[in-house]
Amino acid sequence: MLLSLLLAIGLGGAADCAHDREALLALEPEAFDQDMEGGWRPLADRGCLQEAADLLAAYAALPKAVGNTMIIWHEAQMRAELGHKAQAIALMERSRKPANPADPGYWNVYVDGMLAYMRQDRSGLEQARARLVAIPTPAGMGAEVKNGRYQFTTEGGQQVDVAWPPNLDILDGLLRCFEKPYAEAYGSKACRG
């Protein structure tokens, strides 16, 4: 027992990845997935990618998570960072949103681009990027989109400034660092430019 504890501490192992699984699984979907201070994210932030991926998979299997494609997507990202390419691809495929006339389709084109990167299909990634850029900006947003950035103020007064169209900066980073591993191509500031 003492040897196991010493090995865990010395190798930065399981002792750093302790979490209250039942309490996390009891959270409502928004709190589990989108709370940057709670839910699964702090576990991943500590480098506990396997534990975070497994927690996301367990949560996705709960009835309250049915239809929540973002939880599936986030598990896919964890699996990709772990190098579990086939598993990540299968999860990414499942994260597509159903066709909806009110949805311009940004998400599914982004998924296409990410899948092309994961399959090392540069041409497919370039095509997805071109399709993403070609989607017209919704009419009501025109004034808030300037120089490839969407700038707005939330109801709570927070100033938001994000790349436009959504996830274009990520696809550009994947193209810029096409030969790099997922974690670097997706997460590196150098790749995103």
VORO-690531 format. One record per residue (C-alpha): residue number from 1; residue in three letters; chain; x, y, z. Coordinates in steps of 0.2 Angstrom, whole numbers. Example, Ala and Ser with C-alpha at 12.3 -4.5 7.8 and 13.67 -1.06 7.14 Angstrom:
2
TIVO     k     r   c    east   north      up
TIVO     1   Ala   A      62     -22      39
TIVO     2   Ser   A      68      -5      36
END
This chain:
193
TIVO     k     r   c    east   north      up
TIVO     1   Met   A       0       0       0
TIVO     2   Leu   A      14      12       5
TIVO     3   Leu   A      23       8     -11
TIVO     4   Ser   A       8      11     -22
TIVO     5   Leu   A       5      28     -13
TIVO     6   Leu   A      24      33     -16
TIVO     7   Leu   A      23      28     -34
TIVO     8   Ala   A       7      38     -37
TIVO     9   Ile   A      14      53     -29
TIVO    10   Gly   A      31      51     -37
TIVO    11   Leu   A      24      48     -55
TIVO    12   Gly   A      10      61     -53
TIVO    13   Gly   A      -2      47     -54
TIVO    14   Ala   A     -19      44     -47
TIVO    15   Ala   A     -17      54     -32
TIVO    16   Asp   A     -19      70     -43
TIVO    17   Cys   A     -35      63     -51
TIVO    18   Ala   A     -46      60     -36
TIVO    19   His   A     -63      66     -39
TIVO    20   Asp   A     -81      64     -32
TIVO    21   Arg   A     -88      54     -47
TIVO    22   Glu   A    -105      52     -40
TIVO    23   Ala   A    -107      70     -36
TIVO    24   Leu   A    -101      75     -53
TIVO    25   Leu   A    -113      63     -61
TIVO    26   Ala   A    -127      70     -51
TIVO    27   Leu   A    -125      88     -59
TIVO    28   Glu   A    -137      94     -72
TIVO    29   Pro   A    -130      94     -89
TIVO    30   Glu   A    -126     113     -90
TIVO    31   Ala   A    -116     112     -74
TIVO    32   Phe   A    -107      96     -78
TIVO    33   Asp   A    -102     102     -95
TIVO    34   Gln   A    -101     121     -96
TIVO    35   Asp   A     -95     126     -78
TIVO    36   Met   A     -77     130     -80
TIVO    37   Glu   A     -74     128     -61
TIVO    38   Gly   A     -84     113     -59
TIVO    39   Gly   A     -90      98     -69
TIVO    40   Trp   A     -78      88     -79
TIVO    41   Arg   A     -66     102     -84
TIVO    42   Pro   A     -55     104     -68
TIVO    43   Leu   A     -51      86     -69
TIVO    44   Ala   A     -45      88     -87
TIVO    45   Asp   A     -36     104     -82
TIVO    46   Arg   A     -26      94     -70
TIVO    47   Gly   A     -20      83     -84
TIVO    48   Cys   A     -32      68     -79
TIVO    49   Leu   A     -37      66     -97
TIVO    50   Gln   A     -42      47     -95
TIVO    51   Glu   A     -52      50     -80
TIVO    52   Ala   A     -61      65     -88
TIVO    53   Ala   A     -64      55    -104
TIVO    54   Asp   A     -71      41     -94
TIVO    55   Leu   A     -82      53     -83
TIVO    56   Leu   A     -89      61     -99
TIVO    57   Ala   A     -93      44    -106
TIVO    58   Ala   A    -102      39     -90
TIVO    59   Tyr   A    -112      55     -90
TIVO    60   Ala   A    -117      54    -108
TIVO    61   Ala   A    -124      37    -104
TIVO    62   Leu   A    -136      45     -92
TIVO    63   Pro   A    -154      48     -97
TIVO    64   Lys   A    -152      67     -93
TIVO    65   Ala   A    -138      68    -106
TIVO    66   Val   A    -148      61    -121
TIVO    67   Gly   A    -146      72    -136
TIVO    68   Asn   A    -132      82    -128
TIVO    69   Thr   A    -119      82    -142
TIVO    70   Met   A    -107      93    -133
TIVO    71   Ile   A    -104      80    -120
TIVO    72   Ile   A    -100      68    -133
TIVO    73   Trp   A     -89      80    -142
TIVO    74   His   A     -79      84    -126
TIVO    75   Glu   A     -76      66    -123
TIVO    76   Ala   A     -70      65    -141
TIVO    77   Gln   A     -58      79    -138
TIVO    78   Met   A     -51      70    -122
TIVO    79   Arg   A     -49      53    -132
TIVO    80   Ala   A     -40      63    -146
TIVO    81   Glu   A     -28      71    -134
TIVO    82   Leu   A     -25      53    -127
TIVO    83   Gly   A     -21      47    -144
TIVO    84   His   A     -36      36    -145
TIVO    85   Lys   A     -39      41    -163
TIVO    86   Ala   A     -52      28    -169
TIVO    87   Gln   A     -62      31    -153
TIVO    88   Ala   A     -61      50    -155
TIVO    89   Ile   A     -67      49    -173
TIVO    90   Ala   A     -82      38    -169
TIVO    91   Leu   A     -87      50    -155
TIVO    92   Met   A     -85      65    -167
TIVO    93   Glu   A     -96      57    -179
TIVO    94   Arg   A    -110      55    -166
TIVO    95   Ser   A    -108      73    -161
TIVO    96   Arg   A    -116      80    -177
TIVO    97   Lys   A    -132      90    -175
TIVO    98   Pro   A    -148      85    -184
TIVO    99   Ala   A    -153      95    -199
TIVO   100   Asn   A    -163     110    -194
TIVO   101   Pro   A    -169     124    -206
TIVO   102   Ala   A    -165     137    -193
TIVO   103   Asp   A    -147     132    -190
TIVO   104   Pro   A    -135     138    -203
TIVO   105   Gly   A    -124     123    -201
TIVO   106   Tyr   A    -108     130    -193
TIVO   107   Trp   A    -106     115    -181
TIVO   108   Asn   A    -108     101    -193
TIVO   109   Val   A     -95     109    -205
TIVO   110   Tyr   A     -83     111    -191
TIVO   111   Val   A     -85      93    -186
TIVO   112   Asp   A     -82      88    -204
TIVO   113   Gly   A     -66      99    -203
TIVO   114   Met   A     -60      91    -187
TIVO   115   Leu   A     -64      73    -194
TIVO   116   Ala   A     -53      77    -209
TIVO   117   Tyr   A     -39      82    -198
TIVO   118   Met   A     -41      67    -188
TIVO   119   Arg   A     -40      56    -203
TIVO   120   Gln   A     -25      66    -210
TIVO   121   Asp   A     -36      72    -225
TIVO   122   Arg   A     -29      89    -229
TIVO   123   Ser   A     -40      92    -244
TIVO   124   Gly   A     -55      87    -234
TIVO   125   Leu   A     -50     100    -220
TIVO   126   Glu   A     -47     113    -233
TIVO   127   Gln   A     -64     110    -241
TIVO   128   Ala   A     -73     111    -224
TIVO   129   Arg   A     -64     127    -220
TIVO   130   Ala   A     -70     134    -237
TIVO   131   Arg   A     -88     128    -233
TIVO   132   Leu   A     -87     136    -216
TIVO   133   Val   A     -82     153    -223
TIVO   134   Ala   A     -95     152    -236
TIVO   135   Ile   A    -110     151    -224
TIVO   136   Pro   A    -118     168    -224
TIVO   137   Thr   A    -118     177    -207
TIVO   138   Pro   A    -136     178    -200
TIVO   139   Ala   A    -144     194    -205
TIVO   140   Gly   A    -147     200    -187
TIVO   141   Met   A    -128     199    -183
TIVO   142   Gly   A    -120     209    -197
TIVO   143   Ala   A    -116     224    -187
TIVO   144   Glu   A    -107     214    -173
TIVO   145   Val   A     -96     205    -185
TIVO   146   Lys   A     -80     215    -190
TIVO   147   Asn   A     -64     209    -197
TIVO   148   Gly   A     -68     191    -194
TIVO   149   Arg   A     -73     194    -176
TIVO   150   Tyr   A     -90     193    -168
TIVO   151   Gln   A     -91     206    -154
TIVO   152   Phe   A    -106     207    -142
TIVO   153   Thr   A    -111     211    -124
TIVO   154   Thr   A    -120     197    -114
TIVO   155   Glu   A    -135     201    -104
TIVO   156   Gly   A    -124     201     -89
TIVO   157   Gly   A    -113     215     -96
TIVO   158   Gln   A     -98     204    -101
TIVO   159   Gln   A     -89     209    -117
TIVO   160   Val   A     -87     194    -129
TIVO   161   Asp   A     -75     194    -144
TIVO   162   Val   A     -73     178    -154
TIVO   163   Ala   A     -67     172    -171
TIVO   164   Trp   A     -81     172    -184
TIVO   165   Pro   A     -87     161    -192
TIVO   166   Pro   A     -87     150    -176
TIVO   167   Asn   A     -72     138    -175
TIVO   168   Leu   A     -63     145    -190
TIVO   169   Asp   A     -48     149    -179
TIVO   170   Ile   A     -47     131    -174
TIVO   171   Leu   A     -48     124    -192
TIVO   172   Asp   A     -35     137    -197
TIVO   173   Gly   A     -24     131    -183
TIVO   174   Leu   A     -26     113    -188
TIVO   175   Leu   A     -21     117    -206
TIVO   176   Arg   A      -6     127    -199
TIVO   177   Cys   A       0     113    -189
TIVO   178   Phe   A      -7      98    -199
TIVO   179   Glu   A       7      87    -195
TIVO   180   Lys   A       7      90    -177
TIVO   181   Pro   A      -2      79    -164
TIVO   182   Tyr   A     -20      84    -160
TIVO   183   Ala   A     -16      92    -143
TIVO   184   Glu   A      -3     103    -151
TIVO   185   Ala   A     -13     107    -167
TIVO   186   Tyr   A     -29     111    -157
TIVO   187   Gly   A     -23     119    -141
TIVO   188   Ser   A      -7     128    -146
TIVO   189   Lys   A      -7     147    -147
TIVO   190   Ala   A       7     145    -160
TIVO   191   Cys   A      -5     135    -171
TIVO   192   Arg   A     -20     146    -170
TIVO   193   Gly   A      -9     161    -175
END
